[in-house]
């Protein structure tokens, strides 16, 4: 979605991400921990909502942590 670019490790590699499963969807912020060649490791914090509860008018988001490894 959106990713920051900067000269320092701490200020670059942040992104706004969307996540979805068959039961939940949400938004989060992720940080690139490691990128070399075709290997990338990200760590993020996400706020998600259950579709079933939302369809019944109940908004009760859950906070979660995600780790993604791509190669």
N, C-alpha and C positions, 0 to 999 in steps of 0.2 A: 504494500500500500504506500506508505511514506517512510523514507529512511533518511537519517541525518548523515551528513558528510562533514568530517572535520579532520584536523591534523593529528589530534591526540586520540588514543584508544578509548578513553573515557567519554569523549564527546562525539565520537563517530559510531556508526553501526546500530543506532537505536531505530526501532520501527514500530509503527502502529499496525497491529495485526488483527485480523478477524479469524475466529475459529468456529467450526460447526461439526456436530456429530448428528446421527439420526435422532438423538434425544435432546440435545442442548445446542445453544449458539451463544457467542459473545465476542467481546472486544478485549484487546490487551496491548501491553507494551512489551517489546522484546529487545534484547541486546545480543549482538553478535559477539560470542565469546572467542571463537576461533574460526579463521577463514584461511585456507591454504589450498590452492589448486581447486579440485572439485569437492573438497571436504569443508563443511560448514557446521558449526555448533552454535545454537541459539538457546537462550534462557529467557523466559518471559513470565509475566504475571497477568492473569486474565480474570475478567468478571463475566460469568456465564449465567444464562437463564434457561430453565427447563421449559420446553415447548408446551407440554401438557398443563403445567401450572399456569403459564401465561395465558393459554386459551381459556382457562377458568377464571381469569381476572386476578390472579395472584402473582404479584411481582416480588420475588424473593431471590435475588441474585446470589451466586456463590463465587467466592474468590478462590482461584487455583493457580498453580505454578506449572509451567510446561517446559519441557526440554525437547529440542528438535535436533536431530543429527541427519544431515543430508550428504550424500556422496554419489 
